[in-house]
Amino acid sequence: MSLTIKLRITPSISHLYPNPKTQKNPTFSRIPIYLSNKLTTPLVFRTKRMASHVIKSSLIEPDGGVLVDLIVPETQRGLKALEAEGMAKVRLTKIDLEWVHVISEGWASPLKGFMREDEYLQSLHFNSLRMENDGSVVNMSLPIVLAIDDETKERIGGANDVALVGPDLSIVAILRSIEIYKHNKEERIARTWGTTAPGLPYVEEVITPAGNWLIGGDLEVLSPIKYNDGLDSYRLSPKQLREEFDCRQADAVFAFQLRNPVHNGHALLMNDTRKRLLDLGYKNPILLLHPLGGYTNADDVPLDVRMEQHSKVLEDGVLDPETTIVSIFPSPMHYAGPTEVQWHAKARINAGANFYIVGRDPAGMGHPTEKRDLYDPDHGKKVLSMAPGLEKLNILPFRVAAYDTVAKEMAFFDPSHAKDFLFISGTKMRTFARTGESPPNGFMCPGGWDVLVKYYAGLQAEEAAPAVVSA
């Protein structure tokens, strides 16, 4: 489908709240993040050394200390492309290409290519990588690997380097100093998802049909990855995002990832988070609204529709364009719950965000064969508060928002009058839009809701149209 999207932004360009005020002698502090719904006991604590308040482009250092950039300089691209022509070729799927994009821009820093076996095993078993230079640990909860089949392995033979070819058969990158090792799919699935039950979307789409070997090595990407879908200008790299935060003189950046349309409950949370940061003394907290733009399940709302819906949220003033940056996070979605949410948080460190909002059942899904959630809905935020390598990131568990039937607006859930609240899940929201039924007033801005209704109406029209059979 073709959509014109006009976002009112300019795309060109620790686990605790740290004290934002300049201090001659940094102190130690123990401050609660968000309170639980009972509003009595702090949800997460972590002792952390406070830093002086300095506005700079890097509010938080990338993992490994240096942001990885694997794009070949323009002056070298011709020679590299010529060299790649003479190499054995490895064909990439669409999702493989998304991972090349992720790695090349530094979202997975300090990773510099598809994982070799030692990196793969550390990621799979420890959810982290140990740096060789100083022994420090960085979070890396998802294996980022490239699978090949027996025929490709035989064709590579004893080569040291291979060329990576995109779905359109163009040469995308060179993989240097390669290592090929066994792809134990069952072990990978069990340790990543905690189950080998049938029906896991990423497993069925990517792992099951993949080859029985993994190939790792150092990436050299011949040019920036583009999708030519009208949304490339919103795919800001970690480097571009850090520059934008600097341009806006942000002294705090709080990231919010979602793969659903923004409703007023989301907006309540994001606006409340900014208010809390202002109350703590920050002068210019910036929201990074960061929808996931890689592979998602077929049931999820497509990226172009979500981006148009997000634009209406800004146009209607639900979120402030002056303090919001909307950008696309290029990673594919695993639906791997607490394991995957660590990856989502780690990638935002590399993008320059020093606060990360986490909610109920992040990156979760329903059990594929049973009528229950696959993961405990509270485990994601608990894991983030303890995950190795994420200590420097401030985790913000959010309070539950629901529709207040008395006030007729989205509000934070108050258990003292629980009967007044209506919970509208993403599934229920999509059902409303699909059937043309309007949600309660105040659930979502009218312009944003119209985008969803229009999308589902178009989808139903396509499904109802008779198939055209060629002679």
Beta strands, then each sheet from edge to edge (+ up, - down):
strand 1: 28-29
strand 2: 48-49
strand 3: 89-91
strand 4: 128-130
strand 5: 137-139
strand 6: 147-148
strand 7: 162-165
strand 8: 171-182
strand 9: 213-221
strand 10: 252-258
strand 11: 285-291
strand 12: 324-326
strand 13: 355-358
strand 14: 394-397
strand 15: 401-404
strand 16: 409-412
strand 17: 421-422
sheet 1: 1+ 2-
sheet 2: 3+ 7+ 8- 9+ 6-
sheet 3: 4+ 5-
sheet 4: 12+ 11+ 10+ 13+ 14+
sheet 5: 16+ 15- 17+
end
